Amino acid sequence: MNHEDFVLEATDYYYKGEFDRAIDALDKAIELKPDFAEAWYNKGITFSVMGRVEEEIRAYDHALEINPRYAEAWNNKASALGRLGRYEEALEAAAKAVELNPGFPVAWCNKGAALSALGKDLEAIEAYDRAIAIQGNYVEAWYNKAVSLHNLDKPKGALKAYDRTLELNPDYPDALYNRAGLLVSTGEREKAASDLKRAIKLEPSLGEKALADDELKALLP
């Protein structure tokens, strides 16, 4: 087998959920061709689903040492860094991804998420808008935009963005929960109660969260 065959084998193991065997196959590909950036990238993706985030980042770094213009690796590294709370580094990686590929909506969304986490919600909204301009039905970008508008105390804009999120995915529990909070604050208690009920049905842990919010708690049966 050559290095490409081992990557194909790893992909097969990945989709079967046999992640350790996928890593073994990728290691064999890398042993045969150490400068095989795709194998390192796939190794990062596999470590991601295994929850091994530090190893995931190291794998992307290897891919980027080989190919510094690998936009997908920069983007995935940004996502992994964000999961570790390393938001400044995540922002740098996402910015590199969109510099290399300005038409990459996921990278714009990751850039927005890092900006929002750093308290830069106005800039985050600009990034989400770039993502939405490329892919109008990008649910996560609409949701994140709504959250940033909510953070900025712009309820009308936030409500529109939550509405759009829920048009695209009616079963998005966090969007329903957050919209309920906006609706109750504007006196639309019946609609808020409906959203809250649906949110908790989809994600029961949101019921506990609602108990900590006086306005939402009052909507619970």
HELIX and SHEET records of a PDB file:
HELIX    1   1 HIS A    3  LYS A   16  1                                  14    
HELIX    2   2 PHE A   19  LEU A   32  1                                  14    
HELIX    3   3 ALA A   37  VAL A   49  1                                  13    
HELIX    4   4 VAL A   53  ILE A   66  1                                  14    
HELIX    5   5 ALA A   71  ARG A   83  1                                  13    
HELIX    6   6 TYR A   87  LEU A  100  1                                  14    
HELIX    7   7 PRO A  105  ALA A  117  1                                  13    
HELIX    8   8 ASP A  121  ILE A  134  1                                  14    
HELIX    9   9 VAL A  139  ASN A  151  1                                  13    
HELIX   10  10 PRO A  155  LEU A  168  1                                  14    
HELIX   11  11 PRO A  173  SER A  185  1                                  13    
HELIX   12  12 ARG A  189  LEU A  202  1                                  14    
HELIX   13  13 SER A  205  LEU A  211  1                                   7    
HELIX   14  14 ASP A  214  LYS A  217  1                                   4    
END                                                                             
